[in-house]
Amino acid sequence: MSNRKLIRPEIAEQKKDGAASRSVRRKQSPPEQTNAEEFYYLKQMAARTPMVVVLTDGEEIRGWIEWYDKAALKVNRPEGPNLLIPKHNIRYMFKEEELRRSRQKAATPSTAVPGTRAPTRPAAPGDDE
């Protein structure tokens, strides 16, 4: 038998290369903050968009967002005093025009396929953004 040289790399080299390639293949974790909430609030504040804020107990508050922070929203209302609402008391919020649109669609005859139903929940923040 003749002396042959190994074509494949040494086992120690494979372990080094394998560890390096595994770290390259690992996906990056998503960022902690996307700033989507901040973007949405700033956009609505700048336009003074009439909003409907639905609280956890089902009460609806109508007005526009004057300012926000990490824990609360300040809502100005045309009728009644301005309110400072803790975010943990908010179930969801949507633009008041979405409510008007859904009422108009309900009033007009639908061309929907029989046996299907359109969703009745108003759009959540960020649905149209």
Residue frames as qw, qx, qy, qz and C-alpha x, y, z in Angstrom:
[[0.000, 0.888, 0.460, 0.000, 0.00, 0.00, 0.00],
 [0.428, 0.392, -0.016, 0.814, 1.28, 3.42, -0.90],
 [0.202, -0.416, -0.418, 0.781, 1.30, 6.48, 1.24],
 [0.092, 0.635, 0.537, 0.547, -1.72, 8.58, 0.26],
 [0.047, 0.024, -0.261, 0.964, -2.45, 12.11, 1.26],
 [0.118, 0.570, 0.752, -0.309, -5.90, 12.80, 2.71],
 [0.114, 0.433, 0.439, 0.779, -8.07, 14.90, 0.46],
 [0.365, -0.783, -0.431, -0.262, -10.61, 15.84, 3.08],
 [0.003, 0.707, -0.352, 0.614, -9.76, 18.41, 5.75],
 [0.269, 0.069, -0.821, 0.498, -8.81, 17.50, 9.26],
 [0.349, -0.620, -0.702, -0.026, -11.60, 17.04, 11.83],
 [0.331, -0.529, -0.299, 0.722, -10.32, 19.96, 13.92],
 [0.051, -0.084, 0.317, 0.943, -10.57, 22.26, 10.88],
 [0.243, -0.432, -0.728, -0.475, -14.13, 21.14, 10.20],
 [0.361, -0.635, -0.600, 0.325, -15.16, 21.99, 13.76],
 [0.216, -0.403, -0.041, 0.888, -13.69, 25.49, 13.45],
 [0.091, -0.053, -0.527, -0.843, -15.38, 26.10, 10.07],
 [0.291, -0.489, -0.799, -0.197, -18.67, 24.62, 11.27],
 [0.276, -0.613, -0.485, 0.560, -18.86, 26.94, 14.28],
 [0.081, -0.317, 0.162, 0.931, -18.16, 29.96, 12.08],
 [0.180, -0.166, -0.669, -0.702, -20.72, 28.99, 9.45],
 [0.269, -0.557, -0.782, 0.077, -23.41, 28.26, 12.08],
 [0.171, -0.576, -0.312, 0.736, -23.08, 31.74, 13.54],
 [0.038, 0.165, -0.403, -0.899, -23.41, 33.25, 10.06],
 [0.238, -0.299, -0.807, -0.450, -26.58, 31.28, 9.32],
 [0.169, -0.502, -0.712, 0.461, -28.30, 32.29, 12.57],
 [0.040, 0.737, 0.420, 0.528, -31.04, 34.85, 12.00],
 [0.094, 0.202, -0.334, 0.916, -30.94, 38.16, 13.73],
 [0.067, -0.542, -0.771, 0.328, -33.62, 38.64, 16.36],
 [0.089, 0.765, 0.408, 0.490, -36.19, 41.32, 15.56],
 [0.153, 0.363, -0.302, 0.868, -35.65, 44.75, 17.12],
 [0.118, -0.352, -0.746, 0.554, -37.21, 45.42, 20.53],
 [0.209, 0.673, 0.333, -0.627, -38.93, 48.56, 19.26],
 [0.460, 0.398, 0.598, 0.521, -40.28, 49.22, 15.78],
 [0.033, -0.282, -0.092, 0.955, -41.54, 52.75, 16.59],
 [0.076, -0.388, -0.743, -0.540, -44.81, 51.93, 14.77],
 [0.252, -0.725, -0.605, 0.210, -46.89, 53.12, 17.72],
 [0.255, -0.561, -0.028, 0.787, -44.97, 56.41, 17.87],
 [0.087, 0.005, 0.570, 0.817, -45.36, 56.93, 14.12],
 [0.141, -0.555, -0.767, -0.290, -49.12, 56.28, 14.30],
 [0.270, -0.748, -0.447, 0.410, -49.67, 58.67, 17.23],
 [0.233, -0.426, 0.168, 0.858, -47.58, 61.44, 15.67],
 [0.033, 0.195, 0.675, 0.711, -49.45, 61.14, 12.38],
 [0.216, -0.672, -0.696, -0.133, -52.86, 61.32, 14.09],
 [0.322, -0.672, -0.273, 0.608, -51.75, 64.21, 16.34],
 [0.208, -0.220, 0.329, 0.895, -50.43, 66.26, 13.42],
 [0.127, -0.284, -0.663, -0.681, -53.65, 65.84, 11.44],
 [0.339, -0.014, 0.474, -0.813, -55.88, 66.19, 14.54],
 [0.402, -0.079, -0.807, -0.427, -57.72, 63.13, 13.30],
 [0.662, -0.307, 0.195, -0.655, -61.03, 62.50, 15.09],
 [0.309, 0.193, -0.927, 0.087, -60.58, 59.19, 16.93],
 [0.792, -0.402, -0.111, -0.446, -62.79, 56.78, 18.83],
 [0.131, 0.395, -0.836, 0.358, -61.09, 55.22, 21.86],
 [0.805, -0.313, -0.361, -0.352, -62.83, 52.12, 23.19],
 [0.241, -0.580, 0.645, -0.435, -62.03, 51.40, 26.82],
 [0.155, 0.110, -0.979, 0.076, -61.84, 47.96, 28.43],
 [0.267, 0.303, 0.737, -0.542, -65.32, 48.43, 29.94],
 [0.331, 0.515, 0.734, 0.293, -66.79, 49.17, 26.47],
 [0.039, 0.872, 0.226, -0.432, -67.15, 52.95, 26.87],
 [0.599, 0.474, 0.290, 0.577, -66.36, 54.95, 23.72],
 [0.222, -0.762, -0.056, 0.605, -64.52, 58.26, 23.94],
 [0.573, 0.650, 0.322, 0.382, -64.44, 60.52, 20.89],
 [0.158, -0.943, 0.110, 0.271, -61.87, 63.22, 20.32],
 [0.677, 0.638, -0.283, 0.234, -58.37, 63.79, 18.96],
 [0.828, -0.297, -0.175, 0.443, -55.05, 62.88, 20.50],
 [0.011, -0.988, 0.132, -0.082, -53.21, 65.91, 21.87],
 [0.133, 0.675, -0.710, 0.151, -50.19, 64.06, 23.25],
 [0.960, -0.152, -0.216, -0.095, -49.05, 60.65, 24.45],
 [0.092, -0.689, 0.701, -0.159, -46.32, 59.06, 26.51],
 [0.214, 0.218, -0.952, 0.002, -45.32, 55.55, 27.49],
 [0.004, -0.219, -0.908, 0.358, -48.31, 55.02, 29.77],
 [0.206, 0.635, 0.562, -0.489, -51.11, 57.42, 28.74],
 [0.236, 0.421, 0.505, 0.715, -52.92, 59.39, 26.02],
 [0.091, 0.441, 0.336, -0.827, -54.41, 62.86, 26.35],
 [0.170, 0.459, 0.753, 0.441, -57.61, 63.10, 24.34],
 [0.140, 0.192, 0.104, -0.966, -59.24, 66.48, 23.59],
 [0.163, 0.479, 0.860, 0.067, -62.99, 66.31, 23.15],
 [0.032, -0.392, -0.311, -0.865, -65.33, 68.78, 21.44],
 [0.590, -0.588, -0.164, -0.529, -67.98, 68.17, 24.11],
 [0.861, -0.492, -0.117, 0.056, -66.79, 67.68, 27.65],
 [0.321, -0.848, 0.401, 0.129, -63.45, 67.98, 29.40],
 [0.525, 0.572, -0.630, -0.014, -60.16, 66.73, 28.01],
 [0.922, -0.344, 0.101, -0.144, -59.15, 63.30, 29.32],
 [0.071, 0.621, -0.780, 0.036, -55.91, 61.65, 30.32],
 [0.950, -0.019, -0.037, -0.310, -56.42, 57.94, 29.61],
 [0.443, -0.514, 0.729, 0.085, -54.00, 55.28, 30.89],
 [0.439, 0.374, -0.681, -0.452, -53.05, 52.97, 27.99],
 [0.023, 0.029, -0.991, 0.131, -53.80, 49.84, 30.00],
 [0.384, 0.400, 0.595, -0.582, -57.49, 50.93, 30.05],
 [0.473, 0.511, -0.289, -0.657, -57.69, 51.13, 26.24],
 [0.809, 0.135, 0.571, -0.034, -59.05, 48.06, 24.44],
 [0.536, 0.228, 0.498, 0.642, -58.55, 49.54, 20.95],
 [0.117, 0.695, 0.100, -0.702, -58.94, 52.76, 18.99],
 [0.487, 0.350, 0.627, 0.497, -59.80, 53.69, 15.45],
 [0.027, -0.023, 0.180, 0.983, -60.45, 56.70, 13.25],
 [0.395, 0.394, 0.507, -0.656, -63.96, 58.09, 13.50],
 [0.475, 0.440, -0.383, -0.659, -64.26, 58.09, 9.70],
 [0.169, 0.108, -0.973, -0.117, -64.03, 54.26, 9.82],
 [0.210, 0.338, 0.779, -0.485, -67.23, 54.25, 11.86],
 [0.432, 0.545, 0.035, -0.717, -68.94, 56.48, 9.30],
 [0.333, 0.371, -0.735, -0.459, -67.75, 54.24, 6.46],
 [0.028, -0.063, -0.993, 0.091, -69.03, 51.08, 8.13],
 [0.326, 0.466, 0.558, -0.605, -72.44, 52.73, 8.72],
 [0.434, 0.531, -0.271, -0.675, -72.63, 53.79, 5.06],
 [0.241, 0.226, -0.905, -0.268, -71.78, 50.27, 3.89],
 [0.120, 0.236, 0.907, -0.327, -74.45, 48.84, 6.19],
 [0.380, 0.534, 0.297, -0.694, -77.03, 51.26, 4.78],
 [0.464, 0.498, -0.465, -0.566, -76.29, 50.45, 1.13],
 [0.972, 0.073, 0.091, -0.202, -77.23, 47.06, -0.38],
 [0.421, -0.574, 0.667, 0.220, -74.30, 44.68, -0.34],
 [0.733, 0.479, -0.387, -0.290, -72.94, 42.80, -3.33],
 [0.267, -0.486, 0.819, -0.149, -71.39, 40.21, -1.07],
 [0.435, 0.067, -0.863, -0.247, -71.56, 36.51, -1.82],
 [0.738, -0.428, -0.109, -0.511, -74.55, 34.90, -0.06],
 [0.924, -0.265, -0.254, 0.109, -73.58, 33.08, 3.10],
 [0.604, 0.114, -0.266, 0.743, -70.57, 35.31, 3.85],
 [0.295, -0.908, -0.288, 0.081, -70.35, 38.13, 6.34],
 [0.369, 0.686, -0.225, 0.585, -68.16, 41.21, 6.37],
 [0.504, -0.194, -0.564, 0.625, -66.22, 41.84, 9.60],
 [0.200, -0.871, -0.367, -0.257, -67.95, 44.32, 11.90],
 [0.600, -0.607, -0.090, 0.514, -64.97, 45.32, 14.03],
 [0.243, 0.964, -0.094, -0.042, -63.50, 48.73, 13.10],
 [0.723, 0.474, -0.320, 0.386, -59.88, 48.87, 11.99],
 [0.704, -0.606, -0.104, 0.356, -57.26, 48.74, 14.72],
 [0.051, -0.916, 0.273, 0.289, -54.38, 51.26, 14.86],
 [0.230, -0.522, 0.727, 0.383, -51.94, 50.62, 12.07],
 [0.665, 0.319, 0.676, -0.008, -54.30, 48.56, 9.89],
 [0.539, 0.812, 0.219, 0.046, -54.24, 51.16, 7.13],
 [0.085, -0.905, 0.381, 0.167, -50.68, 52.34, 7.70]]
